[in-house]
């Protein structure tokens, strides 16, 4: 079973790790802000991936790959780790996380359509059904309760927020497809390092243009935030992204995107255990539907 479903298992591991890192980003963001979180997490991840490369491959940098692979994986990093994240953070500021995640749940079908349109990667009928079931559960959880802040947002903010959330979904889909095409037989950790390096370069440019270096320096000096960011970097951009690349190697991009989109569902038990929150039967039902969809994706 393991070799046959390694892609789906890696995608599930990615979703769990990304959920843990999302909690870290949320906690650290309260101290240093979203842009600092986005940049510092990647900056911390680079040395981690370099150590991984030295231990596993005998070289800390991906110097054994051609320019075309660098280009494709680099573009995937810009789209998936830079543009998509910026758009999603902006959407959350405008319309709140719940509606943002609802629109962002378009990522799996968009990813599948992009993979099919440009690289003729087909999905079987039952895979489409399983994806729809999983996404239905995610939407069910996300829409459990309207946000008070969302109801007070002006219409202009709502339309802009939906636009940025949709842009985040689209660019994440493009990033996933490019990652899959650029990966080939190359080492997943080294491929992840290429994506992170290029995405970090994007943040360096943006921070310089915006003149935010004093804020970045203050973030680095914040001991508590840095400790949280380091933990989040290990679980998310490091281990999570490596597993993500493994999943893309062994599984259709649309299926991987569906499984990794279950973060709103996976965060429910953590909310109960860590924050003592109460979860309604409706949210539990949505989680059960998503689990059923993932189980169907695992069937042969």
MORAZI-V395281 format. One record per backbone hydrogen bond with DSSP energy under -0.5 kcal/mol. CO is the residue of the C=O (numbers start at 1). NH is the residue of the N-H. Records with the same first field share a line. If there is no record, write none. Layout:
# MORAZI-V395281
CO=NH  NH
This chain:
# MORAZI-V395281
1=5
3=6
5=9
6=10
7=11
8=12
9=13
10=14
11=15
12=16
13=17
14=18
15=19
16=20
17=21
18=22
19=23
20=24
21=25
22=26
23=27
24=28
25=29
26=30
27=30
28=31  32
29=33
33=37
34=38
35=39
36=40
37=41
38=42
39=43
40=44
41=45
42=46
43=47
44=48
45=49
46=50
47=51
48=52
49=53
50=54
51=55
52=56
53=57  58  59
61=63
66=70
67=71
68=72
69=73
70=74
71=75
72=76
73=77
74=78
75=79
76=80
77=81  82
78=82  83
79=84
82=86
83=87
84=88
85=89
86=90
87=91
88=92
89=93
90=94
91=95  96
92=96
95=99
96=100
97=101
98=102
99=103
100=104
101=105
102=105
103=106
104=107
106=110
107=111
108=112
109=113
110=114
111=115
112=116
113=117
114=118
115=119  121
116=120
120=122
124=128
125=129
126=130
127=131
128=132
129=133
130=134
131=135
132=136
133=137
134=138
135=139
136=140
137=141
138=142
139=143
141=144
147=151
148=152
150=153
154=158
155=159
156=160
157=161
158=162
159=163
160=164
161=165
162=166
163=167
164=168
165=169
166=170
167=171
168=172
169=173
170=174
171=175
172=176
173=177
174=178
175=179
176=180
177=181
178=182
179=183
180=184
183=186
187=191
188=192
189=193
190=194
191=195
192=196
193=197
194=198
195=199
196=200
197=201
198=202
199=203
200=204
201=205
202=206
203=207
204=208
205=209
206=210
207=211  212
212=216
213=217
214=218
215=219
216=220
217=221
218=222
219=222
221=223
222=226
223=227
224=228
225=229
226=230
227=231
228=232
229=233
230=234
231=235
232=236
233=238
234=239
235=240
236=241
238=242
239=243
240=244
241=245
242=246
243=247
244=248
245=249
246=250
247=251
252=256
253=257
254=258
255=259
256=260
257=261
258=261
259=262
260=263
261=264
262=265  266
263=267
265=268
266=270
267=271
268=272
269=273
270=274  275
271=275  277
272=276
280=284
281=285
282=286
283=287
284=288
285=289
286=290
287=291
288=292
289=293
290=294
291=295
292=296
293=297
294=298
295=299
296=299
